[in-house]
């Protein structure tokens, strides 16, 4: 039974990890970027991104409602999820001295 269920579940080839995996259940944003993420990024890689995004927000003191902060985060999504880069590093030696 589980074999039949697994065969009927939609799968995608994840652009980040390269594995065939379950997609997100819905687009994370109501934009073209959100649709690209839903079509090409697996749920596990999206969860990894959300953890990294939280670190970035906290490290740089970002306000996700701020236009400049959103642009920065969207650039990071492109780099990390679609271009295979590591994205912005979080340098903990500068704790307390980061200005956004």
Secondary structure, DSSP 8 states (H G I E B T S, - for coil): -HHHHHHHS-EEE-TTT--EEEB-SS-SSSSHHHHHHHHH-BHHHHHHHHHHHHHHHHHHT--TTSHHHHHHHHHHHIIIIIS----S---GGGTT----
